[in-house]
């Protein structure tokens, strides 16, 4: 009987590590919106307008180009309203694109976000005529 009581006391006193341990966000964020742009010059182009108190959560993108020569790049950034994207902060590195190598990265859940109130933009370089940019996002 003493052994049973000792065993119960040990079980009751030991912590249960599996309960109450949270790793990562408590809820996955699904992207339910899509923004597009077709920049015609190498510039910074706004994709999603910033809303005070709301962040833009990005699930992915698909960027294509009809240009076969030269190097075209795109980069997702965010910044303050008024620019587009005044004082930009990089979200992605610059990716190369061509007519034979579009860039696509899309998952079901948001993997990165802007700060609250910031707008989402794309910076393009090279011969951008024929470039199309699509981004899956959520904003709240």
N, C-alpha and C positions, 0 to 999 in steps of 0.2 A: 504494500500500500504506500509505504514511504517512497519507493521508487516511482510509482505512478504519480504521486503528488509532485515529486522533484521534476519529473519529465514535463508535467503540465505547467509547472512554474517556469521552466526554461523556455518552453514554447511560447508562453504568454509574454515573457519578458524580451524575447528576441525580436528584433525589427523585421518587418516584412519588406524587403527592398523592392519588390516588383510593384507594390502599390504606391501610388502617389508620385512616382518618378516620371517627369515629363522631359522628353528630349525633343527639341524642335518645336515648331508651332503646334498649337492644340488643334487647329483645323486647317485642312488643305484649302488653298484658294484656287478656284476654277476660273478660267478666263472666259468671259461670255461676250466680249466685244472684239471688233477687228477694225484697225485703222490702216488706210492706204495712202501712199503718196507716189507721185511720179515726177521727181525733180528733173528739170531740164538743164540745169547748170550745176557745177560743183559748188555746193553751198550747204548751209544748215537749214533744214526744212522741218517745220513743226508737224508732229504726228498726232499727239493728244494734248489738248489744252489742259493746263493745270487748274485745279479747283481747290480753293482754300480749305485746308484741313483734310484733304483726300490725297492718297498716294496712288500711283499707277503701278500695278503689279503686272509683270510681263511673263507670258508663258512661252513665247517664241516668235519667230519671224520667218519670212520667205522673201528673198530678194533676188531678182533676176535682171539681166542686162541683155540687150540685143547687140552690143558692141563686141566685135571679134578681136580687135587689136587694142593694144595699150593695157594699162592697168587701171581698173576701176575698183574703188573701195567704198565701203560704207561702215559706219560706226554709230551705235545707239548711245545717246547722251541724254542727260536731263539738265534743266536749268530754270532760272526764274522767268516769269512771264515778261513779255515785252520785246524779247529778242527777235527771232526765236531763240530760246534757250540761252539767255544772257548768263554769263559765268558758267559755262557747261562743265558737267562732271561726267566722266566716262562710265558707262555701264558695260560696254563690251570693248574689246580691242577692234582695230580696223581689220575687216575681212575683205579679201579679194573676191571679185565676181567677174564673170564673162558670159558670153552666150553659150558656152559649153560647160560652165561650172557655176550654177546658181548657188546661193547660200541658203540653207534651210536648217532651222533648229526649232522644233516645236514639241513640247511635252504637254501633258494634260493639266499640270499644276504650275502655278507661278513659281519661278525660281529666283527672281530678283525684283527689286522695286525702286521707285524714286522716293525722294523725301516728300512729305506732305506739301501740297500746293505747287509742286514743280511740274513743268510741262515736259513731255517726252519728245525728243527730236532725233533726226537722223542726219549725219554729216556724210556727204558724198564727195568723192574726188574722182578725177579723170573725166572721160567723155561720158557724161551721164544721160545723154539723150537715149531713150529706150530703156531706162532703168525703172523698175517698179519695186516698191517696198511695201510689204504687208506685215503687220504686227498684231498678234493676239494678246489681249490685255484685259484686266479688270481694274475698276477705279472705285475706291471707297475709302 
